[in-house]
Amino acid sequence: MQYAVGKSPIFIGGAPRSGTTLLRAMVNASRNIVCGPEMRVIPALCHLAEQIEAGQSDVLERGYGLDRQAVNDQFARAIDKLLAPLHARTGARVAEKTPANILHFHRLRQIFPDSPLISIVRDGRDVVASLLSMDWTDARTGQPMAITRDAEAAAQLWCASVEAGWRVQADPNYFELRYEDLVADTAGTISRLFDALGEDDDAKARALDHADAFDGRQGIAESSADRVSRPVDRRAIDRWQTDLDDTQLATVMRVAGSHLEQLGYV
């Protein structure tokens, strides 16, 4: 399939508060890849594709001659058209970052067979601590989101995000970064990622100056925009030690302890 965005697009995801905005700022600063503020549309389209496959695929194939690949191709064209104006304006390869992309990487691989899928993983205890400090509301109800009030809900979302990455871990075009590595060894982590993406040393150098290129006013839905607009620091590592009380920590360990252990965080 020929893409209006040139090369197949890049998709970035991870549990909310895992460093996805920092990663997008660095990728975007390379100039070779453009990664705008999160669209929050692609997960919805992937969910629709999954619903269609589960409930209507037989009807579409028998009645309309549309097999599963043909349906996936239609979703690829729709997403390509959404991203095309960004490519047309910049001439750069397009990446899209929405945290919930990670939950649909398996579907995105079916829709875009050649797209790089990049996840960023952060210590789940720090993710929960950060989520519980947010004031996000559910647009449908106007009420606070459960993941900002309930340690169990936040830990469950982190686990689901990690598991979604594991599901495509064997994919040669899947790349998993650690937030802790990104802030402790920024140059080395970006270098390894950009090597895999075929980017040159100049792009790597520009990515390290992300704070100069980042416009936090664009990402009005990105809660970490202000922090990302400043140079990288390690202050957010191990914030759980002061931000989670004993009950919250016990809840996180009950829900996510095995995942934390498997990832080497405990």
Protein Blocks (a to p, Z undefined) as FASTA:
>chain_A
ZZfklpadddddddehiopmmmmmmmmmnomaccdddeklmmmmmmmmmmmmmmmmmmmm
mmnopafklmmmmmmmmmmmmmmmmmmmnopacddddfklmmmmmmmmmmmmmbccdddd
ddfklmmmmmmmpccdcfklopacfklmbmklmmmmmmmmmmmmmmmmmpmkbccddfkl
mmmmmmlmmmmmmmmnopafklmmmmmmmmmmpcfklmmmlmklmmmmpccdfklgoklm
mmpcfklmmmmmmmmmmmmmmnopZZ
